[in-house]
Amino acid sequence: MSEAPPKRPRVTRRKAPSVAAPPPTPETDGTVDLGLIGESMGFLLKRAQMAVFHDFIRTFAAADIRPAQFSVLSVIDRNPGLKQSQVSTALSIKRTNFVPLLDGLEARGLVKRKPAASDRRSHALHLTAKGVTLMEELNALWREHEQRVRDRIGPEGRVWLLDLLPRLTDLGDPSMAEDADAEAPAAKPRAARTRAPKAATPVSAAEAAKPRRAGSPRR
């Protein structure tokens, strides 16, 4: 009886090492590392203000009232007879921006100017009957808007913010924030000055008649 042929050794196949997935990048997951800006209170406050203003503008769109206009109407409603300078100072609005804002409210028949009792050269501000009626509608819209903000941070968070935020206004003039993000005006190109040609020295008839030496330049 013949012997069985020897079995061939079984070759084990090694698995290729798994390649680790590359770490996520801003191109793949859409995240951006803000660095120190993400811890900046000023940056986060500005982002929060933009979000709150977006909800405000959407809420007041039907009434066609912007945040600054609502602020002016509210102050005049609570303080009838204030001068223009007093309202603009209380709201930290520059005079150059406050005057056209007030002109727009007056053109819509919401505000009227009257000579101030203490100084006839100044104007005291009052709401018209139309302005008083509109404020009732605006106050209801404001309560809706404010409730959405309160729902985000909770009643206690709102109380904390109302206590903390006024402490930051002492850091500087709030009216300067209106120009904080404005681009610096481009420098005007400096025009090149062209020099006027020198006038030729007049030559008298007697000098012109004199014979010139060889090589001497003519005047």
C-alpha positions in Angstrom: 0.0 0.0 0.0 1.5 3.3 -1.1 1.9 6.1 1.4 -0.3 9.2 1.1 1.5 12.3 -0.3 2.5 14.8 2.4 0.1 17.7 2.8 1.3 21.1 1.7 1.7 23.7 4.5 -1.2 26.1 4.6 -0.1 29.7 3.9 -1.8 32.3 6.1 -2.6 35.6 4.5 -1.8 38.7 6.5 -4.4 41.4 6.5 -3.3 44.8 5.3 -3.1 47.3 8.2 -6.2 49.5 8.3 -5.5 53.1 7.4 -6.8 55.5 10.0 -9.3 58.0 8.7 -7.9 61.5 8.4 -8.9 64.0 11.0 -11.9 66.2 10.1 -11.1 69.5 8.5 -13.1 72.6 8.0 -13.7 71.5 4.4 -15.3 68.2 5.5 -17.3 69.0 8.6 -17.9 72.7 8.2 -16.6 73.7 11.6 -14.3 76.7 12.0 -12.0 77.2 14.9 -12.7 80.8 16.2 -9.8 80.7 18.6 -9.8 83.6 21.0 -12.8 85.2 19.2 -14.9 82.3 20.5 -14.1 83.4 24.0 -14.5 87.1 23.3 -17.5 88.7 25.2 -17.6 91.5 22.7 -17.9 89.2 19.7 -20.5 87.0 21.4 -22.5 90.0 22.5 -22.5 91.3 19.0 -23.6 87.9 17.6 -26.4 87.8 20.2 -27.4 91.3 19.3 -27.6 90.5 15.7 -29.8 87.4 16.4 -32.1 89.4 18.7 -32.4 92.2 16.2 -33.2 89.7 13.4 -36.2 88.5 15.5 -37.2 92.1 16.3 -37.1 93.2 12.7 -39.2 90.1 11.6 -41.7 90.8 14.4 -42.1 94.5 13.6 -42.0 94.1 9.8 -45.8 94.6 9.4 -45.6 97.9 11.3 -42.5 99.0 9.3 -40.6 99.9 12.5 -36.9 99.4 13.1 -35.2 98.9 16.5 -33.9 102.5 16.7 -37.3 103.9 15.7 -39.0 101.9 18.4 -36.5 103.1 21.0 -37.1 106.7 20.1 -40.9 106.3 20.1 -40.8 104.5 23.5 -38.7 107.2 25.1 -40.9 110.0 23.8 -44.0 108.1 24.9 -42.7 107.7 28.5 -41.1 111.2 28.6 -43.2 113.7 26.6 -41.6 117.1 26.1 -38.0 115.9 26.1 -35.6 117.9 23.9 -34.0 116.2 20.9 -30.6 116.3 22.5 -31.9 114.6 25.6 -33.5 111.7 23.6 -30.4 111.2 21.5 -28.1 111.2 24.5 -30.3 108.8 26.4 -30.2 106.3 23.5 -26.6 106.9 22.6 -27.5 108.0 19.0 -25.3 110.5 17.3 -26.9 113.7 16.3 -26.0 113.2 12.6 -28.0 109.9 12.7 -30.8 111.1 15.1 -32.0 114.1 13.0 -32.9 112.1 9.9 -34.4 109.3 12.0 -36.6 111.9 13.8 -37.5 113.5 10.4 -38.7 110.1 9.2 -41.0 109.6 12.2 -42.3 113.1 11.8 -43.0 112.6 8.1 -45.1 109.5 9.0 -47.1 111.6 11.4 -46.0 109.8 14.5 -43.9 112.5 16.2 -44.3 116.3 16.4 -41.8 119.0 17.4 -42.9 121.9 19.6 -40.9 124.8 20.9 -39.5 123.9 24.3 -41.0 125.8 27.2 -37.6 126.4 28.8 -35.8 127.3 25.6 -37.7 128.5 22.6 -34.7 127.7 20.4 -35.0 124.0 21.2 -37.7 121.5 20.2 -39.6 119.4 22.6 -40.8 116.0 21.2 -44.3 114.6 21.6 -46.2 111.7 20.1 -49.1 112.5 17.9 -52.5 110.8 18.3 -51.4 108.4 15.5 -48.2 107.8 17.3 -50.0 107.0 20.6 -52.2 104.5 18.8 -49.3 102.9 17.1 -47.4 102.5 20.4 -50.2 100.3 21.7 -49.7 97.9 18.8 -45.9 98.1 19.1 -45.9 97.3 22.8 -47.9 94.1 22.1 -45.4 93.1 19.4 -42.5 93.9 21.8 -44.0 91.6 24.4 -44.1 88.8 21.8 -40.5 89.4 20.8 -39.3 89.6 24.4 -41.1 86.4 25.3 -39.1 84.5 22.6 -35.9 85.8 24.0 -37.0 84.9 27.5 -37.8 81.4 26.3 -34.2 81.0 25.1 -32.4 82.0 28.3 -35.1 81.4 30.9 -36.5 84.0 33.4 -33.4 83.8 35.7 -31.1 84.3 32.7 -33.0 87.4 31.6 -32.8 88.9 35.1 -29.0 88.2 35.2 -28.5 89.8 31.8 -30.6 92.9 32.7 -28.3 93.3 35.7 -25.0 92.6 34.0 -25.3 94.3 30.6 -25.6 97.9 32.0 -22.3 97.4 33.8 -20.5 97.1 30.4 -21.8 100.4 29.1 -19.3 102.2 31.3 -16.4 100.8 29.2 -17.0 103.4 26.4 -19.4 105.5 24.4 -22.1 103.2 23.0 -22.7 105.5 20.1 -19.2 104.7 18.8 -20.5 101.2 18.1 -22.4 102.6 15.1 -19.1 103.1 13.2 -17.2 100.1 14.7 -17.7 97.9 11.7 -17.5 100.6 9.1 -14.7 100.4 6.6 -12.2 103.2 6.7 -12.6 105.5 3.7 -10.2 104.8 0.9 -7.4 107.3 0.6 -7.8 109.6 -2.4 -5.0 109.2 -5.0 -2.5 111.9 -4.8 -2.5 114.0 -7.9 1.0 114.4 -9.4 1.9 118.1 -9.8 3.3 119.1 -13.1 5.9 121.8 -13.0 5.2 124.8 -15.3 8.0 125.3 -17.9 10.4 128.1 -17.1 9.8 131.2 -19.1 12.5 132.2 -21.5 14.6 135.2 -20.5 13.7 138.1 -22.7 16.5 139.4 -25.0 16.7 143.0 -26.0 17.0 144.0 -29.6 20.5 145.4 -29.0 21.8 142.1 -27.5 20.2 140.1 -30.3 22.1 142.3 -32.9 25.5 141.5 -31.3 27.5 138.9 -33.1 27.7 135.6 -31.3 31.0 133.8 -30.6 31.4 130.4 -32.0 30.0 127.8 -29.7 28.2 130.2 -27.4 24.6 129.3 -26.9 21.8 131.5 -28.1 19.6 132.8 -25.2 
